[in-house]
């Protein structure tokens, strides 16, 4: 991979993944001190400090003679932050971002999907990522963080320019700028050169150059070129020069709140491909412009009403242009013979949804004698039979013949009626 990167991207710097280096350390060393190695690899320190820290770690762990450790030290220009300073990686130190994207894609896409299902669910994944991005952008653009440093003007200027996460890192540097002091200032052609020294560290000196014409600042520590944020030394010079607004040259566009809306429409490429894809591309770009307009148009009632009226008028004219709105008002009645579906009851087994013939209302049936029009508690035959062995019922004007007392079937029926009557009388009385 290293050879291929050097051939295809000659100006790029190949950096090893920090996570895989820590994993290899646990595999090649029986008792690794991963915290010490992680601090040597990722700490924002100078080269001299790295060498001292590496020697102390090797002696403490007793791995000086390990071949893997020696080979790792020879590749320090590919993983040590102290040796790759000046190369911009946008904060990426591992391949976890790519793996995280794969994991999020796995929430929506499975290996058994066909082409249509894959494209549909992939678009759902893209919409999910865009929604998260819009939420983070909303949190970054609205609300003012609490000012905590002594340099209120510079801190407030950074809060209005940087995104929320980048502002927190910028504020940490602003807090630490009191730890350095400016020893000398030399006038040069077109600017000045400041000598910055760390507090009570005579050997730690940096040079900050300021050009008056372009209002640019460069430091010998190269942290601005590495991370895209002004270093402690440059911020100390800003305090010395009594600057209250952070210059534009110290705000990287990708870390600013206007990274997505500061675009040149004339240079905006005209996409080619499917009409739906072109429409989504234009819709995303236009939505960002509308967000920018909304932030300033809602500051006053007069601007809100005037801009809203213009938007409504332009929208109506475009709808008339593309035939999306006729002269008559839009009717809510269904077109094309399509009507509302028939409402049906969904509760229960659905028997009530079936159309039954017009047989009239079903009459009540007695569970004792089988007659119609009365219940068992009001059955006229129950009082006549009592507890005797004969059952005498009068149903619909007809009389039944008496049954002998030694009939087993009639005895069971009599016991059942007596039990039901006792329960009924207990319940009602």
N, C-alpha and C positions, 0 to 999 in steps of 0.2 A: 504493500500500500504506500509506503513512504516513497519508493521509486516512482510509482505511477503519479503521485501527487507532485513530485518535483518535475516530472515531465509535462504533465498537462497544465498544472498551475505553478509556474516557476516562481512567481512572486508571493505565493502563499506560504505560510509557516505551519508545518505539521505538528499538532499537539496531541500528546497521548491522553487517553481518558483517565481521569483521576480515580474513578470508581474501580476500574479494572486494575490499576496499579495497587490500590489497597487490597483488592482480592488476591492478586499475585503475591503480595507481601505475606498474607496469612497462609498461603500455600507453600512458599519457599522457606519460611522462617518458622521454627517450632514455637517460639515465644515472641511474637512480634509486638512492638510498641506502636500500634497504629496511630495513636494520637500524636506521638512525636513525629512520625513520618508525615502525617497529614499536615501538621503545622509547618514542617519544612517545605512541603510541596505547595501549599496554598497561601501561606502568610505573605502579606505585602511588606517585604523587608528588602534591605539592600543586599548586594552580593557578599560583602564582608560578613554581614550578620548570618547569611545562609551558610557560609563555610564554617563559621564557628558553631552554629547549631548542628550542622551535619556531623562534624567531628565529635561533638558531645553525644549525639545520639548513637553513633557507631560504637563509641567506647562504652557507653552504658549498656547497650544490648549485646556487645561482644560479637558482632557480625562483620568485623573488618575483613576477614579472610573468606567470607562467603562469596562465591563467584557471581551469584545473582545480584548481590548488593554492589559489587564492583562494576558490573555491566550496567546497572541502573544509574550509577553515578556518571558513567561516561555519556549517558543519554540525557543529562540534566537540562540541556538546551531544549528538550522537547516536553518537559513536564514541570520544571521549577519556575514559579512565578517570578523570582528574582532575575532569572536569565532570559525570560521571554518578554520582559518589559519593553513597551514600545509597539507591541503587536496587539491589534484590537480583535478581541474574540466575543464582544457583546455580552460578557458575563457567562459564557458557556465554557464549562470546564469538564463536563462529562457528556456521554451520549444519552443521558437520561431524558433529555427533551424529546429526542426522536422516539425513544421507547415509551415515553408518556403519551405521545401522539398515537403510537400503535395501540396502546392500551385503551385509549378513548375510542379509537376506531373499532376495537373489538367489542365495545358495548352495542354497536349498531350492526356490524357486518359479521356474518358467519361463513364458514367455508362451504356450506351446502347451498348457498344462494346462487341463483342464476344471474345473468347479466342485468336483467331488468330490476330484480330485487336488490342487487348490489348497488346499482346507480341510485335507486330510490333511497335506500338506507344510508348511502354515502352522503347524499344531499342532506338528510336529516342530521348526520354528524356535523357537517359543515355549518348548518343552521344553529346547532347546539353550541359550537365553538364561537360563532359570531355573537350569539346571545350573551355568553360569558364575557366576551370582549366588550360588548356594549355596557354591561353592568359595571365592569371595572372602570371603563371610561367615565361613566356617570359618577361613580364614587370619587374619581380623581378630579373631575371638573367642578363638582359642586361641593361646597363646604370649605371652610378655612381651617387649617390645622392650628393648634395652639403654639404660639411663639415661645421658645424656650431659651434661646441664646441671648448673649449681650448685644449682638449686632442685629437689631430688629429690622433695619432697612434691607440689609442683604438677605436675611432670612425670609422676609416677606416677598422680596423680589424672586427668590428661588421657589417659593410656594406657588407663585403665579405662573412660572415658566415650566418647571419640571413636573412630571407625573408624580403621583403620590409616593410610590415606592422609591423613585430616584430622589425625591425630595428628602426622604428620611436619610439616605446615604449622604446627600449633600449637607444636611444639618449636622451629621456626625463630624464631617470634615470641618465645618464651621466652628463646632465646639472645640476641636483640637488645634485650631490655628493659634490659640493663646500659648501653646507650648513651644512655639518657635519665635524667634526675634530676628529683626533685620539689622545686620552689622554695618553694611555699607551700601551706598548707592552711587553708581558711576554713570555719568552722562556719556552716551555714545551717539553716533550719528542716527538720527531718527527715533531715539528713544532712550531708555535707561536699562541698566543691569543691576539687579538687587542681589546681594549676598545674604542668604537666609541660613541661620544656624539653629539647631535644636537646643532646647533649654538644657544647659549643663552637659552638653555633648560637643566637645570642641572638634572632634573629628568628623562630625556629621554636618556637612555644609552643602548647600545647593545654590544654583544660579538661576534666577528668574529674569527673563528678558521681556521688556515691554516695548512695543512699537507704537508710536503715537499716531502714525498715519492710518494704520489699519486697526488700531486698538486691539491688538492680539497679544496674548501672553503665552510664553513657552517656558517650561521648567526642565532642569536637567534630570529630574526623577522620572520623567516620561509617564507619569500616571494619567495625565490628561489624554495622551495618545493610547494608553492601554485600556482604560475604563470608560472614557468619555465624560468624566466629571472633573471639575477643577480640584487640584490637590490642595493640601494644607498650605503649602508655600505660596501658591498663587493667591489664595484667599487672604493670607497675611499681607501680601503686597496690596491687595484691594483695600484692606483696612488702613494700611499706611497712606495710600493715595486718597483716602476719604471718599471712596466710590460707594454710592448707596444703591445702585442698580447694576445687577450682574450683566456684563457685556454679552452681546449676541454671539461673539466668537467662542465663549465658554459654555454655550448651551448647544449640545449636540441635538440635531433635529430629531433623531429617533427617540430621545429621552424627553422630548417636550410634549406638552399637551396638544399642540397644533401639528403633530407629525402627520396626521392623516388628512388634514384640511388645507395645509399649505401646499397647494398644487397649482401648476400652470396648465390651464385648460387647453391652451394651444398645443402644448407638448403631450397632452393626454393621448395615448395611443388609441386608435380606432380598432376595436377587437373584430375578429373575423371568426366565423363558425356558425353554430346553431343559433337561430333567432332567440330561443329561450335563454341561452348562455349570454348572448349580447345584452338582452334585456336585464338580466340579473346584475351584470357588470355595471351597466349604466345606473341601475337603481341603487346599488351600493354606493357609487360615487356621488350621486345626487343626494342621497340621504345624509351624507356627511356635510354637504354644503347647507342643507336645510337645518341641521343641528347648529351649525355656526350662525346662521341667520336667526334662529330662534333664541340664542343666548343674548343677542344684542337687541332684538326687536321687542322683547318683553320687559325691557328696563323701564319703559314709560308707557302710560296709557295711550298717548297720542301716537307714538310709533307703532304700538301694537295694533291699533285700529286701522291705521293707514296701510301698514304692510299686510295685514290680514285681508283687507279689501282688495289690494292688488293681487294677492295670491288667489282669491276667489275668482276675480275677473279673468286672470290668465288661465285658471283651470277650466272655467266655462268656455273660453275661446278655443282651448285645445280640445276639449270634448266635442265641440261643434265641428272642429276641423277633421277629427278622425271618426266622426259619426257615432260617438259614444253617448250622445244626448240629443234627443229630438226637440222640435219646437214645443210639443205638448209635454206636460209634466209626466213624469214616470208613474205609471199605474202599478198598484200593488196586486192587481188581478193576474192570475197565471195566464201565460201566453201559450199558444200552440196546443190547446186542448188538454193541457196537463192540469189536473185538479188535486185538491188535497186528498190524501188517503182517507179511507173510511176508518173511523175510530172504533176499536174493538177493545173489549176488556181482556187484560192480560193476567189478572189475578186468578189463581186457582188452576184447575185442570183444563180449562177452556171449553167445558161443556156448554157454558152459557153463551158462547159465541156461535153455536150452531143454530141454524134457523129451524125452529120446530113448527109443525103444522098447527093450524088454528083449532085446537081441541078444547079451548076454554081453560078455565082455571081448574087445577087438579083438586078434587074433593078429599077431605081428610078421611082416613080409614081407621077403624077401631082395631087395636092389636089383640083384643080379647075375643070378640065374636066375628070380626071380619066385616062388620057392617060399615056403611058409608055415612058420613055426616055427623059423627060423634067420636069422642075419645074413649079410652078405656075407663077413665074415672067417671064418665057420665053414661056408661053403657047401661041400658035398662035391664039387661040380662044378668048383670052381676048381683043386683039386689035380690032378684028372684031366686037365683041359685043358692046364695049364701054359702054355708059350709057343708051343705048336705051332699049326698052323692049323686043327686040328679042335676042335670044342667038344663034349665028351661030358658030359652032365648026367644025374644020376639024381634025379628029383623024385618023391616020394611013391610009390617002388617002381616007377617006370617009367623006361625008358631011351630017350634021344633018338638019332636017326639021325645018323651022322657027316656033317659039312658039308664040301664041297670047300674047299681052301685058297685058291683063286682067287676066292672069293666076296667082293666089296667090303664088304658089310654085316657079314659075320662078322669080317673083318679089323679093322674099326673097333671092334667090340665087344670083340675080343681085346685091342686096345691100351688101351681104357678099363679093362678088368679088371686088366691088368698095372700101369697107373698107379695105380689105387686100391689094389692090393695092396702096391705099394712104399711108398705113403704110410702105409698101415696098419701094416706091419711096422716102419717107421721110428718111428712114434709109440709102439708098444707095446714095441719091443725097442730 
